[in-house]
Every structure is written in C-alpha cells, then in structure tokens.
C-alpha cells in the first residue's frame, strides 16, 4: 500500500498540467458527494410532491446515492495521498457494485434493494436496485482508486477502466440529449439516470488524465479516442434498440410522446450530428494540413541550416547514445580520423577516442563524462595516436539521453608548442654563446690595438708590428665569420620564398666554384654524379644554405695528412618520390659518440684544425626540416657522409 508521510498535497506546488487535473478531480469528487447526499436526503425525507413534480431526480436510487458519497470521499482521500483510507473506501464501493451485479444470479427477489430504505416511489422496474451499468461502473471506478492507492502512480489498467466508465456515461448523456422525451428508460440496457451518468463522467475524466504524461501517453490523443468511442457506443446501442423495434420485441423499447421508438429520434439526431462533425473534421483537416505543411517547411529549413553549420564546422562533432555507440558525425570527423561517416556510425566511440570514458570503464550513462574541454588522445585510421581537445555535453530528451562531443585536433598546436620550447632553449644558448664568441675577438682586438699604440709610440720597426697586425686581422675575420653565420641563421628562420624548379646539377656546380678556394691551403678534388636533367621543386635559398654549409665543411675539415683529399656529391630520385642527395668526403670525420650532438647549435668539432661558429650543421638541419626533409650522418671507414632527403614536390 502506498504510504506517504505528507498529510496533503499542495496543488500550487504541482506543475500546471498536473495541478489542473488535481483540482478537477477534487471538484468532481465533491460534486459527487454533494449529489449523493442531496438525492439520498430526498429519499430519506420522502418528499412526495417533488417526486411527482421532478420524477427524474428519483431515477438515481438511494443505494446509488450512498455509493457516490463513498466513492467521492475515496477520490478525495486519494488526491490527498491518504492511501489507506482511499483503499478501504474503494474496496467497499467495489463490493457494492459486485453484489448488485451478482444479486440477480445468486439471490431471488432482489432483497438488497430494500436493505437500507423502502422506496416510496417506483421510478424503475426494480426500485432501490443498482442497474447493471451503474453497478459495473462503480466496480470499475473502485478498482481504479484501489490500484492507484496501492501503487501510488498511474497505470494502464486505471486508464482503461476509467475510460470504459466514461464512454458508458457519455453515451448515456448523449442519448438523453438527443431523444425527444425524457421519461423513457434510455438506455434500455443500463437504466442509468442522467445525473448518475454525469457523476460517472465527472469522476472518470480525472482518473484518466491525472499524471497520464508519466506513462508517455498523449492526452489529446486519448481525448479524441474517448470521444469517438463514446459516439460509436451510442450508435451501437441505438441500432440494437431499432433492431428490437423491427423484430417486434418492443415491450422494453423506449417510446417518445408520439408513440414512436425513441431510437428513431436518436438515430436522426446522430445523423445530423455526424454530418456536422464530418464537415468540421474536413475543415479542421484542411487547416491542419496547411499548418503542418508550413511547420514541415520551417523544420526542414532549420534542419538544413543546422546541418550546414555542423558539416562546415572546423571541429569534429559526434553524437553518441547512452551505450557509447556513434549516432552521427560531421565532415570534420572524417578529416580528423580518416574514416568515412558510414564507417563510424554504429561503432563504439572508444575505438576513435579511448579516453572518452574514465579509466575505470563502464558505460556512458553511468559515468559523469559531461565536461568542458580536456586533453586526451585519439586514434586515426592508420593507427597513429594524436592529441586532441574533447568537450562533452549531456542532451536529455523525453525518452532517452544523448551525448554530444566536440573534438579538436591539437597535434599541430602541440607541435608548435614543442617548437617554441626548443626555440626558447636554443635562444638562451644562442644568447650565451654569441655574447661569449663576439666578445672574445673584440676584447683581443682591443688589447692588440693597445699594444700597437705603445709600439708606435716607441717607434718600433714595421717588421715587429706585422705579427700584431695579423693577429688583429684574424680576430676581426673570425668576428666577421661569426656575424655572417648569425645573419645566415636569422635568414634561415625568416626566409620565405616560393617553391620553384631548380636544376640540381647547376646548383651543386655553382656552389663548388664559389667555395673551392675558401681555404687555399686545403685543396680538394670534387666528383659530381648528378644527372643533367634532374630538376626538383624546392626553395632555392634553402637548398643553397644546405649545399654551402656541407661543401664548405668538407673543404675546411679535409685531412691534411691525406695525399688526395676528395669530396663526392651524388643525387638520384628514390622510388618513393624523394630526392636522395649525398655528400661524402675522406676528411677528419667524427670521434665515436659525437653523432648525438652533431646537429646542435654551436657544437664544434676539431676546433684546432679549422675556425667556425658551430652553426653550420644546425642551419643544415633546420633548412632540411623546413623543406619537409631530413638530414642524416653516416660514418665511413675514412671520412663522413651526409645524406639529405627532400620531397620531390615540396609546398612547405
């Protein structure tokens, strides 16, 4: 049994729709109590003149009036959440209805009709008796109240039973409204008075519609079905009445003032009403069709606008159900993950974003995944993992819960962040090293100029001053080389030029001729194996930086102990569409373990053999990466080899 702690329900605290039916139920209950008390009092007082003047009032029997008082109080108790009281009263009403239904079968002479009162007027074939339709309606309504009191919620059984009572009452009221006389026994199968039918209809409606939305039923649809069913029930009863008239069994048939079966008048009225209703339905259907067409057009336009916005969004948008299954994706999802939309639909979102759910696992509905943007990882179709920003929103619909995720690929942002960190670290090192390397030759030159001044003051011979002048000259040349390397490094960072076609052989030969005599003491022989027609699309200035630094290093770090100092340059297109450019020498090479720091900024090797800033190979690596390629070092038995790989078509 439903036991509530609260003693009553405040209608104002209820939602508008529930509050309306709650108040309607209270009004119907008190109306039935008032009618039952009024009619019962008239029977007890035996007001004869009123029975002669308004005999229709006494068509409701005393037992019926008592039952309405009981069921009215049962509804009041139910609406005030007095489940125990409502259940007890409803059981009493159900028993009364069942007893009067079974009385003709179990007992003879209708002894229960005069149990509480001896009727002073005969207003029905069996005075004091509850007609079969009335008894059945009381039993059905009592069961409705009992079920609601026990469960504390609306049920389909309550709606069906209450709808049955309402249809019976509505058909009776329509019959009374359409027939020409009011003293007949309409309907002949129920002998229900009009105010009895009115009370049943008033009680049945709240029992049908109160909290019906909790069952996901549409109230308007139920109302239309009730109206149609009541109308059809009335028509069926009328046809049965007419059939009896035609068969000559008119002893119990309703007769109007002209001596004709009342069913004929009712049928005529039904035909008129049917025509009016049919015409109204046509007009209503036409108006609704126009309205729905306009709504459908607006809805389609809205859907198209929304679809266009979603499909053109730069971020990926995915919708999933409570089980994590993908329901929809936009075009950006295809670009980010590499799958087609039809390949993603119906699959688990965790196949794309393993971190969509918390690490503990579970389904989406049991996890609090709605969040602002958070970083996680995604898996592309190729199997590669990449960083992404994920934000999830919970969408609560009438019957289900969905989740919408917005995905942003942040791999490029992460790469830029890493580049910034590396650049900052390089900048710190660059500032430290350049300040030291720039100051050293300047300080040395200042000291040497002081010595020169003293020597000039002492009138030192020119021959003795020449070594000092040469030292100043070497220091300034070193400073100029460092500044030139710094300028070249700056140019490698800021240089932006279009991709053009470059004849590789011409670029290599031009670089060799320009650098061949940079160190007259270290003459080397060059061997070039590049096809005359080999042309690549790249950025010429970047390619020149690579060739300048690698070829100049090959010359500067040539082994003076070698009788034949050689540099070999060859290039060819690989099968994968990349250019392989190799520069090999038999020079000093590297000591074991130096490869790890070879391309770092300001990293110098063999400083006693050649001057340098340590920026050359760093510039080579940055230029190759800017062109979308790579640079690698290969240790030879004698000397070194640098391998540059550049894409055949580079739009970087």
ROBA-454859 format. One record per residue (C-alpha): x, y, z; residue in one letter. Coordinates in steps of 0.2 Angstrom, whole numbers. Example, Ala and Ser with C-alpha at 12.3 -4.5 7.8 and 13.67 -1.06 7.14 Angstrom:
<rs>
R      c1      c2      c3   sefi
R      62     -22      39      A
R      68      -5      36      S
</rs>
This chain:
<rs>
R      c1      c2      c3   sefi
R       0       0       0      X
R       6      17      -4      X
R      10      26      12      X
R      15      44      11      X
R      22      55      25      X
R      14      71      19      X
R      -4      73      25      X
R     -10      83      10      X
R      -4      89      -7      X
R      -2     107     -11      X
R     -10     110     -29      X
R       0     126     -31      X
R      17     116     -29      X
R      12     105     -44      X
R      16     108     -62      X
R       2     117     -71      X
R      -5     102     -81      X
R      -5      91     -65      X
R     -12     105     -55      X
R     -27     107     -67      X
R     -32      89     -66      X
R     -29      88     -47      X
R     -41     102     -45      X
R     -53      94     -57      X
R     -53      78     -48      X
R     -56      87     -31      X
R     -71      96     -39      X
R     -78      80     -47      X
R     -76      71     -30      X
R     -85      84     -20      X
R     -98      86     -34      X
R    -102      68     -32      X
R    -103      69     -13      X
R    -115      83     -15      X
R    -126      74     -27      X
R    -126      58     -17      X
R    -130      67      -1      X
R    -144      78      -9      X
R    -153      63     -18      X
R    -151      52      -3      X
R    -159      65       8      X
R    -173      67      -4      X
R    -176      48      -2      X
R    -175      48      17      X
R    -187      63      18      X
R    -199      55       6      X
R    -203      72      -2      X
R    -219      66     -12      X
R    -223      82     -21      X
R    -205      84     -28      X
R    -206      66     -34      X
R    -222      70     -43      X
R    -215      86     -50      X
R    -197      81     -55      X
R    -198      62     -55      X
R    -181      62     -65      X
R    -172      66     -49      X
R    -178      50     -41      X
R    -171      40     -56      X
R    -155      39     -45      X
R    -159      26     -32      X
R    -154      28     -14      X
R    -141      14     -15      X
R    -133      24     -30      X
R    -133      40     -20      X
R    -124      31      -5      X
R    -111      24     -17      X
R    -107      41     -24      X
R    -104      48      -7      X
R     -92      34      -3      X
R     -83      35     -20      X
R     -82      54     -19      X
R     -73      53      -2      X
R     -62      39      -9      X
R     -56      51     -23      X
R     -53      65     -10      X
R     -43      54       1      X
R     -33      48     -14      X
R     -29      65     -20      X
R     -24      70      -3      X
R     -12      55      -3      X
R     -22      46      11      X
R     -19      29       3      X
R     -26      18      17      X
R     -42      27      18      X
R     -44      28      -1      X
R     -41       9      -2      X
R     -54       5      11      X
R     -67      16       4      X
R     -64       9     -14      X
R     -65      -9      -8      X
R     -82      -5       0      X
R     -88       3     -17      X
R     -81     -12     -27      X
R     -90     -24     -16      X
R    -107     -14     -18      X
R    -105     -15     -36      X
R    -101     -33     -37      X
R    -115     -38     -25      X
R    -128     -29     -36      X
R    -121     -37     -52      X
R    -122     -54     -44      X
R    -138     -52     -35      X
R    -150     -57     -49      X
R    -139     -73     -51      X
R    -136     -78     -33      X
R    -152     -71     -25      X
R    -171     -70     -30      X
R    -182     -56     -27      X
R    -169     -43     -25      X
R    -168     -42      -6      X
R    -154     -30      -6      X
R    -164     -16     -15      X
R    -174     -13       1      X
R    -160     -16      14      X
R    -157       2      19      X
R    -173      10      13      X
R    -190       6       7      X
R    -193      16      -9      X
R    -209      26      -8      X
R    -209      29     -27      X
R    -207      16     -41      X
R    -195      25     -53      X
R    -188      10     -61      X
R    -193      -8     -64      X
R    -184     -13     -48      X
R    -185       1     -35      X
R    -169       3     -25      X
R    -159      -8     -37      X
R    -142      -3     -44      X
R    -144      -6     -63      X
R    -131     -17     -71      X
R    -122      -2     -80      X
R    -122       8     -64      X
R    -115      -7     -53      X
R    -102     -11     -66      X
R     -96       7     -67      X
R     -95       8     -48      X
R     -84      -8     -48      X
R     -73      -2     -61      X
R     -70      15     -53      X
R     -67       7     -36      X
R     -54      -4     -44      X
R     -46      12     -52      X
R     -45      20     -35      X
R     -38       4     -26      X
R     -24       2     -39      X
R     -19      20     -38      X
R     -19      19     -19      X
R      -8       3     -19      X
R       4       8     -32      X
R       5      27     -30      X
R       7      30     -48      X
R      -4      30     -64      X
R      -6      13     -73      X
R     -13       7     -90      X
R     -27      -3     -80      X
R     -33      13     -72      X
R     -34      22     -88      X
R     -44       8     -97      X
R     -56       5     -83      X
R     -59      24     -81      X
R     -61      26    -100      X
R     -74      12    -100      X
R     -84      21     -87      X
R     -83      37     -96      X
R     -89      30    -113      X
R    -104      22    -104      X
R    -108      38     -96      X
R    -105      49    -111      X
R    -116      38    -122      X
R    -130      39    -109      X
R    -129      58    -108      X
R    -129      59    -127      X
R    -144      48    -128      X
R    -153      59    -116      X
R    -148      75    -125      X
R    -154      68    -142      X
R    -170      60    -138      X
R    -187      70    -139      X
R    -194      63    -122      X
R    -185      62    -105      X
R    -196      50     -97      X
R    -190      35    -106      X
R    -179      21    -100      X
R    -164      26    -110      X
R    -153      17    -112      X
R    -163       2    -111      X
R    -148      -9    -107      X
R    -142       1     -92      X
R    -157      11     -85      X
R    -144      25     -79      X
R    -151      42     -74      X
R    -144      57     -82      X
R    -136      64     -66      X
R    -129      47     -62      X
R    -121      47     -79      X
R    -115      65     -76      X
R    -107      60     -59      X
R     -98      45     -68      X
R     -91      56     -82      X
R     -85      69     -69      X
R     -76      55     -59      X
R     -69      46     -74      X
R     -60      60     -83      X
R     -48      64     -68      X
R     -44      46     -66      X
R     -40      45     -85      X
R     -29      61     -87      X
R     -22      63     -69      X
R      -2      61     -71      X
R      -5      52     -88      X
R      11      60     -95      X
R      21      49     -84      X
R      16      35     -95      X
R      21      44    -111      X
R       3      45    -117      X
R      -3      60    -127      X
R     -18      67    -118      X
R     -25      74    -134      X
R     -25      58    -142      X
R     -34      49    -128      X
R     -47      63    -128      X
R     -50      60    -146      X
R     -51      41    -144      X
R     -64      43    -130      X
R     -75      55    -140      X
R     -75      43    -155      X
R     -78      28    -144      X
R     -92      36    -134      X
R    -100      41    -151      X
R     -99      24    -158      X
R    -105      16    -142      X
R    -121      27    -143      X
R    -123      22    -161      X
R    -122       4    -157      X
R    -135       5    -143      X
R    -147      14    -155      X
R    -145       1    -168      X
R    -148     -13    -156      X
R    -164      -3    -150      X
R    -170      -1    -168      X
R    -167     -20    -172      X
R    -178     -25    -157      X
R    -191     -12    -164      X
R    -191     -20    -181      X
R    -192     -38    -174      X
R    -207     -33    -164      X
R    -200     -35    -147      X
R    -204     -18    -142      X
R    -210     -21    -124      X
R    -195     -13    -117      X
R    -191      -1    -131      X
R    -190      17    -127      X
R    -206      26    -134      X
R    -207      45    -136      X
R    -223      56    -135      X
R    -229      52    -152      X
R    -228      33    -149      X
R    -213      30    -159      X
R    -197      22    -153      X
R    -186      35    -146      X
R    -171      26    -155      X
R    -178      33    -171      X
R    -176      51    -165      X
R    -159      47    -158      X
R    -153      40    -174      X
R    -160      55    -184      X
R    -150      66    -171      X
R    -135      56    -173      X
R    -135      58    -192      X
R    -137      76    -191      X
R    -123      77    -178      X
R    -112      65    -189      X
R    -114      77    -204      X
R    -109      92    -193      X
R     -94      83    -186      X
R     -89      76    -203      X
R     -89      94    -211      X
R     -80     101    -196      X
R     -67      87    -197      X
R     -64      91    -216      X
R     -61     109    -212      X
R     -50     105    -197      X
R     -40      93    -208      X
R     -38     105    -221      X
R     -32     119    -209      X
R     -21     107    -200      X
R     -13     101    -217      X
R      -9     119    -221      X
R      -2     122    -204      X
R       8     106    -204      X
R      15     109    -221      X
R      21     126    -215      X
R      29     118    -200      X
R      37     105    -210      X
R      45     118    -222      X
R      51     128    -207      X
R      58     112    -199      X
R      67     106    -215      X
R      74     123    -217      X
R      80     123    -199      X
R      87     106    -201      X
R      96     111    -217      X
R     104     126    -208      X
R     109     116    -193      X
R     116     103    -204      X
R     126     116    -215      X
R     133     123    -199      X
R     138     107    -192      X
R     146     100    -208      X
R     156     116    -211      X
R     162     117    -193      X
R     181     115    -192      X
R     180     105    -176      X
R     173      87    -176      X
R     156      84    -169      X
R     150      67    -164      X
R     134      62    -156      X
R     133      45    -146      X
R     119      36    -136      X
R     120      30    -118      X
R     129      15    -123      X
R     143      24    -132      X
R     138      20    -150      X
R     140      33    -163      X
R     124      40    -169      X
R     130      55    -181      X
R     146      63    -186      X
R     151      79    -196      X
R     163      81    -211      X
R     177      86    -199      X
R     177      69    -191      X
R     181      61    -207      X
R     196      73    -209      X
R     202      71    -192      X
R     201      52    -190      X
R     202      46    -208      X
R     186      36    -208      X
R     170      39    -218      X
R     154      43    -209      X
R     146      27    -213      X
R     161      18    -207      X
R     159      26    -190      X
R     141      25    -187      X
R     135      12    -175      X
R     153       9    -168      X
R     159      12    -151      X
R     166      29    -149      X
R     180      22    -139      X
R     188      15    -155      X
R     191      33    -160      X
R     194      41    -143      X
R     199      28    -130      X
R     199      42    -116      X
R     181      46    -120      X
R     176      37    -104      X
R     185      37     -87      X
R     199      25     -85      X
R     188      14     -74      X
R     177      10     -89      X
R     159       7     -88      X
R     146      13    -100      X
R     142      32    -104      X
R     127      33     -94      X
R     135      28     -78      X
R     150      39     -80      X
R     150      58     -77      X
R     158      62     -94      X
R     150      79     -97      X
R     164      92     -96      X
R     172     107    -103      X
R     187     104    -115      X
R     200      92    -108      X
R     215      84    -117      X
R     215      66    -122      X
R     221      56    -137      X
R     213      49    -152      X
R     217      35    -164      X
R     217      38    -183      X
R     213      25    -196      X
R     231      22    -199      X
R     233      18    -180      X
R     243      33    -176      X
R     239      42    -159      X
R     237      60    -159      X
R     232      73    -145      X
R     215      81    -145      X
R     204      93    -135      X
R     187      85    -131      X
R     172      93    -123      X
R     156      83    -120      X
R     138      89    -117      X
R     123      79    -110      X
R     107      80    -120      X
R      92      75    -111      X
R      77      71    -122      X
R      60      65    -117      X
R      64      46    -118      X
R      82      45    -119      X
R      99      53    -115      X
R     112      58    -129      X
R     129      65    -128      X
R     137      77    -140      X
R     156      78    -141      X
R     166      92    -149      X
R     184      86    -155      X
R     198      97    -160      X
R     214      90    -167      X
R     228      99    -157      X
R     243      90    -164      X
R     249     105    -174      X
R     247     116    -158      X
R     257     103    -148      X
R     270     103    -162      X
R     271     122    -161      X
R     272     122    -143      X
R     286     110    -143      X
R     295     120    -156      X
R     293     136    -146      X
R     301     127    -131      X
R     315     121    -141      X
R     317     138    -149      X
R     317     146    -132      X
R     331     134    -126      X
R     341     137    -142      X
R     338     156    -140      X
R     346     155    -122      X
R     360     145    -128      X
R     362     157    -143      X
R     362     172    -132      X
R     375     165    -121      X
R     387     158    -134      X
R     386     173    -146      X
R     389     185    -132      X
R     405     175    -127      X
R     411     172    -145      X
R     408     190    -150      X
R     416     197    -135      X
R     432     186    -136      X
R     438     193    -153      X
R     433     211    -149      X
R     442     210    -132      X
R     458     203    -141      X
R     457     216    -154      X
R     456     230    -141      X
R     471     223    -132      X
R     481     221    -148      X
R     477     239    -153      X
R     484     245    -136      X
R     500     236    -139      X
R     501     243    -157      X
R     499     261    -149      X
R     513     258    -137      X
R     524     251    -151      X
R     520     266    -162      X
R     525     277    -148      X
R     541     268    -146      X
R     544     269    -165      X
R     545     250    -166      X
R     551     244    -183      X
R     537     239    -195      X
R     543     221    -196      X
R     540     219    -177      X
R     522     226    -179      X
R     517     215    -193      X
R     513     199    -182      X
R     502     210    -171      X
R     493     217    -186      X
R     490     199    -192      X
R     483     194    -176      X
R     471     209    -176      X
R     466     204    -194      X
R     462     186    -189      X
R     452     191    -174      X
R     441     203    -185      X
R     439     189    -199      X
R     433     177    -185      X
R     421     190    -179      X
R     415     193    -197      X
R     413     175    -200      X
R     403     173    -184      X
R     392     188    -188      X
R     389     181    -206      X
R     384     164    -198      X
R     372     173    -187      X
R     364     183    -201      X
R     363     166    -211      X
R     354     158    -196      X
R     342     173    -195      X
R     339     171    -213      X
R     335     153    -212      X
R     322     157    -199      X
R     313     171    -208      X
R     316     167    -226      X
R     300     164    -235      X
R     301     160    -254      X
R     290     151    -266      X
R     294     133    -272      X
R     302     133    -289      X
R     310     121    -301      X
R     329     120    -298      X
R     341     111    -309      X
R     351     102    -296      X
R     367      99    -306      X
R     369     118    -309      X
R     366     122    -290      X
R     379     110    -285      X
R     392     116    -298      X
R     389     134    -294      X
R     392     131    -275      X
R     408     121    -278      X
R     415     135    -289      X
R     411     148    -276      X
R     418     139    -262      X
R     433     129    -270      X
R     446     142    -264      X
R     440     147    -247      X
R     455     139    -239      X
R     469     138    -252      X
R     480     128    -240      X
R     467     114    -241      X
R     463     110    -259      X
R     451      96    -263      X
R     445      87    -278      X
R     427      86    -282      X
R     417      72    -290      X
R     399      76    -295      X
R     387      62    -300      X
R     371      71    -304      X
R     360      69    -319      X
R     360      84    -331      X
R     341      84    -332      X
R     337      81    -313      X
R     326      95    -308      X
R     317      96    -291      X
R     304     108    -285      X
R     310     116    -269      X
R     315     133    -262      X
R     332     138    -270      X
R     339     149    -255      X
R     336     134    -243      X
R     344     122    -254      X
R     359     134    -256      X
R     361     135    -237      X
R     362     116    -236      X
R     375     115    -250      X
R     385     129    -244      X
R     387     123    -226      X
R     390     104    -231      X
R     403     108    -245      X
R     412     121    -235      X
R     413     109    -220      X
R     420      96    -232      X
R     434     108    -238      X
R     438     115    -220      X
R     439      98    -212      X
R     449      89    -225      X
R     463      78    -218      X
R     479      87    -221      X
R     488      70    -220      X
R     479      63    -235      X
R     488      65    -251      X
R     472      65    -261      X
R     458      75    -252      X
R     441      70    -261      X
R     423      76    -260      X
R     410      66    -269      X
R     392      73    -272      X
R     379      62    -280      X
R     360      63    -281      X
R     346      52    -288      X
R     327      51    -286      X
R     321      36    -275      X
R     306      25    -279      X
R     296      34    -265      X
R     297      50    -275      X
R     310      58    -263      X
R     327      66    -268      X
R     342      57    -260      X
R     357      70    -260      X
R     374      63    -253      X
R     390      72    -249      X
R     404      61    -245      X
R     422      65    -240      X
R     438      57    -234      X
R     441      71    -221      X
R     444      71    -202      X
R     427      63    -198      X
R     420      62    -180      X
R     426      53    -165      X
R     414      39    -158      X
R     400      46    -148      X
R     399      63    -157      X
R     385      59    -168      X
R     372      63    -154      X
R     377      81    -153      X
R     381      84    -172      X
R     367      95    -177      X
R     366     105    -161      X
R     369     124    -160      X
R     387     130    -158      X
R     393     112    -157      X
R     411     112    -165      X
R     422      98    -169      X
R     441      99    -172      X
R     442     117    -167      X
R     461     116    -168      X
R     460     112    -187      X
R     448     125    -193      X
R     439     140    -187      X
R     420     140    -186      X
R     405     146    -176      X
R     397     129    -174      X
R     381     134    -183      X
R     383     127    -200      X
R     376     109    -197      X
R     362     117    -186      X
R     357     128    -201      X
R     358     112    -212      X
R     346     103    -201      X
R     333     117    -199      X
R     333     120    -218      X
R     330     102    -222      X
R     316     101    -210      X
R     308     117    -217      X
R     309     109    -234      X
R     300      94    -227      X
R     315      83    -227      X
R     328      75    -216      X
R     347      75    -214      X
R     357      61    -208      X
R     376      57    -204      X
R     384      41    -210      X
R     401      36    -203      X
R     413      30    -216      X
R     429      20    -214      X
R     438      36    -218      X
R     428      52    -218      X
R     410      56    -217      X
R     394      56    -227      X
R     379      67    -225      X
R     363      61    -233      X
R     349      74    -237      X
R     332      68    -241      X
R     320      80    -249      X
R     302      78    -256      X
R     301      79    -275      X
R     287      91    -274      X
R     288     102    -258      X
R     274     115    -255      X
R     281     119    -237      X
</rs>
